[in-house]
Amino acid sequence: MKDLRLVNNPHNDQKVIDACSIFGMMDTSGRCFSGRDIMKAIANMHVRGNGLGGGFAVYGLYPDYADCYAFHIMFLSQAGRQETEAFLRDNFAMVHDEEMPTNPTPAIVNPPLVRRYFLKVGKHLPHDRSEDDYVVARVMDINTKLTDSFVFSSGKNMGVFKGVGYPEEIAEYFGLEDYEGYLWTAHGRFPTNTPGWWGGAHPFNILDWTVVHNGEISSYGINRRYLEQFGYQCTMQTDTEVIAYAVDLLIRRHGLPVEIAAKVMAPPLWEDIARQLPEEQRLWRTLRQVYGSLLMNGPFTIIIAHQGEMIGLTDRIRLRPLTVGTKGDVIYLSSEEASIRLICPDLERAWIPVGGEPIIGRLGQAPKVPPVVEIEKRLSYVN
């Protein structure tokens, strides 16, 4: 059997830096749909992964517990489970908990125990903190201080399902065809610099923010050190984790609009800033000065999601692929246009966005589509 690293990499240097598959699908009307289509779409990009990571994020998932924080936790030992459950009882009101339903799947070997907990903060909230800040701090406590336990999903009315395997195998293992949501993202992983393990699969999550990523964050060290000043701890051994925490910091805690947060992570080049109007120059220079340590260097395409919103973003010179498609109320984001057309053959529009320009789908808003002339110009530029 051929080594996929060599098939995709003629230089035979044992490193494939253009792989990984990402896919996002959102019905902006809020209609919930099953995971079947997104499972089919991400499986169509099977060759972009190597079986060392697959995962999904689903929004609108737990309507019966919509006001609870849904913790998905993986345990590597029973001692870890006991310690963590005692911690949860001491720091939250536990509304419900259960083992995550799974199906026997031949490709999934030695999985950790995965359980979900529906929690409320209630009386445990200090008077000087918000609920979200309290939950983030407790997630960091579990992931850094407790034994063999990792919280990999912690938002309300949403959930992350991930592990070691191809994404279609992870979907089969967790039975995702039986779940419904109005927004789904998916990832097939080809680790290049970090280990393939259950916690290191995508999506990465904090509260209801999730990120899937194709590429490499070469600025990981400085990004991580900056985020640690605000209480975030990177424990999943993968560079993508910093993106999830950066988004939470910029948008939730610092209140920046998505469009501005995107320009922090993928800012204009200095030569482009110099050509802007004076007012715009002041804005971009200020962002670079204040948030320079959150600039994401390296090639990347990411899909960010949270309640009511899905955002696609590439690095400023578009070194990783992203295609956008729309039909009616549905917006699609994908590494490959073929995967979109597989599940939506009568797509109304498809285009490739400009590097560093966020593509945003929002509940209650029809997907924004560039004029046909602009789409044609972008596609001809790429081709």
C-alpha positions in Angstrom: 0.0 0.0 0.0 1.4 3.4 -0.9 2.3 5.9 1.8 -0.2 8.8 1.3 2.5 11.2 2.4 4.6 10.3 -0.6 1.7 10.2 -3.1 0.7 13.8 -2.2 4.3 15.0 -1.7 6.7 14.5 -4.6 9.6 15.8 -2.5 9.4 12.8 -0.2 10.0 14.9 2.9 7.4 13.0 5.0 5.4 16.2 5.5 2.2 17.2 3.7 1.4 20.8 4.5 -1.6 21.3 2.1 -3.8 18.6 3.4 -6.7 18.5 5.9 -10.3 19.0 4.9 -12.8 21.4 6.3 -16.5 21.8 5.6 -19.3 23.9 7.0 -23.0 24.0 6.3 -25.6 26.4 7.8 -29.3 27.0 7.2 -29.6 30.7 8.0 -33.4 30.2 8.5 -32.7 28.1 11.6 -34.1 24.9 10.1 -32.4 21.9 11.7 -31.2 19.0 9.5 -29.4 15.7 10.1 -25.7 15.1 9.8 -26.0 12.9 6.7 -25.1 15.5 4.1 -22.1 16.9 5.9 -20.9 13.3 6.6 -21.1 12.6 2.9 -19.4 15.9 2.0 -16.4 15.5 4.3 -16.0 11.8 3.3 -15.6 13.0 -0.3 -12.3 14.6 0.8 -11.0 11.4 2.4 -7.6 11.6 0.7 -6.9 15.0 2.4 -6.7 13.1 5.7 -4.7 10.2 7.1 -7.1 8.8 9.7 -5.4 10.5 12.7 -8.3 12.9 13.4 -11.8 13.6 12.4 -14.6 15.6 14.1 -17.8 17.6 13.9 -19.5 20.5 15.6 -23.3 20.8 15.8 -25.4 23.8 16.8 -29.1 23.6 17.9 -28.2 20.1 19.2 -29.7 20.1 22.7 -33.0 22.0 22.7 -34.2 20.2 25.9 -31.2 21.5 27.7 -30.7 24.8 25.9 -30.0 26.8 29.0 -27.3 24.4 30.3 -23.6 24.3 29.5 -23.1 20.9 27.8 -19.7 19.5 28.7 -18.4 16.7 26.6 -15.5 15.2 28.5 -13.1 12.4 27.6 -11.6 10.3 30.3 -8.4 8.2 30.0 -9.0 6.5 33.4 -11.7 5.8 35.9 -9.7 7.7 38.5 -9.9 10.7 36.2 -13.6 10.3 35.8 -14.2 10.1 39.6 -12.0 13.2 40.3 -13.6 15.2 37.6 -17.2 14.3 38.6 -16.5 15.4 42.1 -15.1 18.7 40.8 -18.2 19.2 38.7 -20.5 18.6 41.7 -18.5 21.1 43.7 -18.6 23.8 41.1 -21.9 23.4 39.2 -25.5 22.3 39.6 -25.6 19.0 37.5 -28.9 18.8 35.7 -28.2 15.5 33.8 -25.3 13.3 32.8 -24.8 10.2 30.7 -22.3 8.2 28.7 -22.1 9.3 25.1 -23.9 6.8 22.9 -21.5 5.1 20.5 -21.6 2.4 17.9 -19.0 -0.4 17.5 -16.8 0.8 14.6 -13.9 -1.5 13.5 -11.6 1.5 12.7 -12.0 3.0 16.2 -9.5 1.3 18.5 -9.1 1.9 22.2 -11.3 5.0 22.5 -11.4 6.9 25.7 -14.6 7.0 27.8 -16.7 10.0 26.6 -19.5 11.4 28.8 -21.7 14.5 28.6 -22.8 16.7 31.5 -25.5 19.3 31.4 -24.6 22.0 33.9 -25.8 25.2 35.4 -23.6 27.7 37.3 -26.3 28.9 39.7 -25.1 29.7 43.2 -21.5 29.0 42.4 -21.1 32.2 40.4 -18.9 34.8 42.2 -20.5 38.2 42.3 -17.7 39.8 40.2 -17.6 37.3 37.3 -19.8 36.5 34.3 -21.1 32.9 33.8 -19.0 32.5 30.7 -15.8 33.6 32.4 -16.5 31.3 35.2 -17.1 28.3 32.9 -13.9 29.1 30.9 -11.9 29.1 34.2 -13.4 25.8 35.2 -12.6 24.2 31.8 -9.0 25.3 32.2 -8.9 23.8 35.7 -10.1 20.4 34.5 -7.8 20.4 31.5 -4.6 21.5 33.4 -5.1 20.2 37.0 -7.2 17.1 37.0 -6.1 13.6 36.1 -6.7 12.1 32.7 -9.7 14.3 31.9 -10.2 16.7 29.0 -13.2 18.9 28.3 -13.5 19.2 24.5 -16.9 20.9 24.3 -18.4 23.4 26.7 -21.1 25.5 25.0 -24.9 25.7 25.3 -27.2 23.9 22.9 -24.2 22.7 20.8 -21.6 19.9 20.9 -18.3 18.7 19.5 -17.7 15.1 18.5 -14.2 14.1 17.6 -11.5 11.5 17.8 -8.8 9.5 16.1 -10.1 8.2 12.8 -11.3 9.5 9.4 -14.3 11.8 9.9 -16.8 9.3 8.4 -15.6 6.8 11.0 -16.0 9.3 13.8 -19.5 10.1 12.5 -20.4 6.4 12.5 -18.9 5.9 16.0 -21.0 8.6 17.5 -24.1 8.0 15.3 -24.2 11.5 14.0 -26.8 10.7 11.4 -29.3 10.6 14.3 -28.5 14.2 15.5 -29.9 17.4 14.0 -28.7 21.0 14.0 -29.0 24.2 11.9 -25.2 24.5 11.6 -22.6 21.8 11.2 -18.8 22.0 10.7 -16.5 19.1 10.0 -12.8 18.3 9.7 -10.6 15.6 8.4 -7.1 15.8 9.8 -3.6 15.2 8.4 -1.3 16.1 11.4 2.0 17.5 10.3 3.7 19.0 13.5 1.6 17.6 16.3 0.5 14.1 17.5 -2.7 12.4 16.3 -4.7 11.9 19.5 -8.3 12.2 20.6 -8.0 15.6 22.2 -6.0 16.9 19.3 -8.6 16.3 16.6 -10.7 19.2 15.4 -13.0 21.1 16.1 -11.4 23.0 19.0 -13.8 24.6 21.3 -14.4 27.0 24.2 -17.9 27.9 25.3 -19.9 27.8 22.0 -17.0 28.8 19.8 -15.6 26.1 17.5 -12.8 26.2 15.0 -11.7 23.8 12.2 -8.5 24.6 10.4 -6.4 23.6 7.4 -2.9 24.8 7.5 -0.2 25.7 10.0 0.0 28.4 12.6 3.7 29.2 12.7 3.1 32.1 15.2 1.7 29.6 17.7 4.4 30.4 20.4 3.7 34.1 20.6 -0.1 33.6 20.2 -0.1 31.1 23.1 2.0 33.3 25.4 -0.3 36.3 24.7 -3.5 34.2 25.4 -2.0 32.9 28.7 -2.0 36.5 30.0 -5.8 36.2 29.9 -6.1 32.9 31.6 -6.3 30.5 28.6 -4.2 27.4 28.8 -3.3 25.4 25.7 -3.4 21.7 26.5 -4.5 19.9 23.3 -1.0 19.8 21.7 -2.2 21.4 18.5 -1.6 24.8 17.1 -5.3 25.3 16.1 -6.3 25.6 19.8 -5.0 29.2 19.9 -7.5 30.3 17.3 -10.5 29.2 19.4 -9.2 31.1 22.4 -8.2 34.1 20.3 -11.8 34.3 18.9 -13.3 34.1 22.4 -11.0 36.8 23.7 -11.5 39.2 20.7 -15.2 38.8 20.1 -16.8 37.8 23.4 -14.5 39.4 26.0 -13.2 42.5 24.1 -16.4 43.0 22.1 -14.9 43.3 18.6 -17.1 42.7 15.6 -16.3 39.6 13.6 -15.1 41.7 10.7 -12.5 43.5 12.9 -11.4 40.3 14.7 -10.7 38.8 11.3 -8.4 41.7 10.5 -6.5 41.1 13.8 -5.8 37.5 12.8 -5.3 38.1 9.1 -4.4 41.8 8.8 -3.7 43.7 5.7 0.0 44.0 4.7 1.7 47.2 5.7 2.0 48.2 2.1 -1.7 47.8 1.7 -2.4 49.8 4.9 -0.3 52.6 3.5 -2.6 53.0 0.6 -5.8 53.3 2.7 -7.5 56.5 3.7 -6.1 58.2 6.8 -9.0 57.1 9.1 -8.6 53.5 7.9 -4.8 53.6 8.3 -5.3 54.7 12.0 -7.6 51.7 12.6 -5.4 49.1 11.0 -2.2 50.5 12.6 -4.0 50.5 16.0 -5.1 46.9 15.7 -1.6 45.8 14.7 -0.1 47.7 17.7 -2.6 46.4 20.3 -3.1 42.9 19.0 0.1 42.2 17.1 0.7 39.1 19.2 -2.6 37.6 17.8 -1.6 37.9 14.2 -1.8 34.4 12.8 1.3 33.7 10.7 1.4 30.8 8.3 -0.9 29.4 5.7 -4.5 28.7 7.0 -8.1 28.4 6.2 -10.5 28.3 9.1 -14.2 27.9 9.8 -15.3 29.5 13.0 -18.8 28.9 14.4 -20.9 29.9 17.4 -24.6 30.2 18.1 -26.2 31.9 15.1 -23.1 32.5 13.0 -20.6 30.7 10.7 -17.4 32.4 9.5 -14.9 31.4 6.9 -11.5 33.0 6.7 -8.2 32.4 4.9 -4.8 33.9 5.5 -4.3 37.2 3.8 -2.6 35.8 0.7 -4.9 32.7 0.5 -2.4 29.9 0.8 -5.0 27.3 1.7 -8.2 26.7 -0.3 -11.7 27.9 0.5 -14.8 27.7 -1.7 -18.2 29.3 -0.8 -21.5 28.1 -2.1 -25.1 29.2 -1.6 -28.6 27.9 -2.4 -31.6 29.6 -0.9 -31.1 30.0 2.9 -28.1 27.6 3.0 -24.5 28.6 2.9 -21.6 26.1 2.4 -17.9 26.5 3.1 -15.5 23.8 1.9 -11.9 23.0 1.0 -13.2 21.7 -2.3 -16.1 22.8 -4.5 -16.7 19.2 -5.5 -17.9 18.3 -1.9 -20.4 21.1 -2.0 -21.8 20.1 -5.4 -22.0 16.4 -4.3 -24.7 17.3 -1.7 -26.1 20.3 -3.6 -25.8 19.7 -7.4 -28.1 22.6 -8.2 -26.0 25.2 -6.3 -27.0 28.8 -7.1 -23.6 30.4 -6.6 -20.0 29.3 -5.9 -17.0 31.5 -5.5 -13.5 31.8 -4.0 -13.2 34.6 -1.4 -10.4 37.1 -1.2 -7.6 36.3 1.2 -8.3 37.7 4.7 -11.9 38.6 3.8 -14.4 36.9 6.2 -17.4 35.1 4.8 -20.2 35.3 7.3 -23.5 33.4 7.5 -25.9 34.6 10.1 -29.3 33.3 11.4 -32.1 35.4 10.0 -30.0 36.8 7.1 -29.9 35.4 3.6 -26.3 34.6 2.6 -24.6 37.6 1.0 -23.4 36.8 -2.5 -21.0 39.0 -4.5 -22.2 40.2 -7.9 -21.8 37.7 -10.7 -19.1 39.9 -12.3 -17.1 39.9 -9.1 -17.4 36.1 -8.8 -16.2 35.6 -12.3 -13.3 38.0 -11.7 -12.2 36.0 -8.7 -12.5 32.7 -10.3 -10.5 33.8 -13.4 -7.8 35.2 -11.1 -7.5 31.9 -9.3 -7.5 29.8 -12.5 
